[in-house]
Amino acid sequence: MFDALVDFDRAVRDGYDPRRFRVEYDSGDHLHPSDRGFARMGEVFDLDALRGGAPARL
């Protein structure tokens, strides 16, 4: 069960052609993000989403 999701596609896609990466986020193969693309994906990810509200029980 998930409480949140991250839309990485929205973060790196081309606004004029949403089927493609923005040029600065494309590694060149049009399939994988570049280093800048991965950095952008990291910027939109909220680390607080990984923290649960209740302490873990073992």
LINDA-V208287 format. One record per residue. N is the residue number from 1. SS is DSSP state (A for helix, B for strand, O for the rest). OMEGA is omega in whole degrees, 0 to 359 (NA if undefined). Layout:
N;SS;OMEGA, N;SS;OMEGA
//
This chain:
1;O;181, 2;O;178, 3;O;184, 4;O;174, 5;O;179, 6;O;180, 7;O;180, 8;A;179, 9;A;180, 10;A;182, 11;A;188, 12;A;184, 13;B;178, 14;O;181, 15;O;180, 16;O;178, 17;O;187, 18;O;176, 19;O;184, 20;O;170, 21;B;165, 22;O;186, 23;A;183, 24;A;180, 25;A;182, 26;B;179, 27;O;181, 28;O;179, 29;O;179, 30;O;181, 31;O;183, 32;O;177, 33;B;173, 34;O;176, 35;A;177, 36;A;177, 37;A;178, 38;A;178, 39;A;178, 40;A;178, 41;A;177, 42;A;180, 43;A;183, 44;A;181, 45;O;181, 46;O;181, 47;A;178, 48;A;179, 49;A;180, 50;A;182, 51;O;179, 52;O;180, 53;O;181, 54;O;178, 55;O;179, 56;O;177, 57;O;178, 58;O;NA
//
